[in-house]
Amino acid sequence: MNARYAEHNDSTPVFVISVAAQLSGLHPQTLRQYDRMGLVSPQRTPGGRRYSLIDVRRLQHVQTLAQTGLNLEGIKRVMELEAEVDHLRAMVLMLQDELDGQMARRRELIPLPEGGALVVWRSDPQ
């Protein structure tokens, strides 16, 4: 495989607007409108916009939402909420990992036998 192509991934901006339009099934002018609205944000190069596979999938998602009857502002809001949900899910996973780590450290500090109990001794009863 050519090293130049090995560096590409789904987020690499490689498609000019005409190819992205063809891949997404949309008109190039529609892609420009979606760019102006912030529904999709292709990379800018001296030769114009460059779209990645992620951008093309996003365009297809916009088209799917539009087919359900949502207007463009509604689509924009849905996509903002989807991004927020993704962010919150990532945070929950991070916090769960942190909590699991803290719980493991606590178990190391106070090892208890299975089914055992911890008795706290106080020398000065109150």
HULIN-V25836 format. One record per run of one state. SS is the DSSP state (~ for helix, > for strand, _ for the rest). FROM is the first residue (numbers start at 1). LEN is the number of residues. Records with the same first field share a line. If there is no record, write none. Layout:
BEGIN
SS->FROM-LEN  FROM-LEN
END
This chain:
BEGIN
_->1-2  7-8  16-1  25-3  38-5  46-2  52-1  68-4  110-17
~->3-4  17-8  28-10  53-15  72-38
>->15-1  43-3  48-4
END
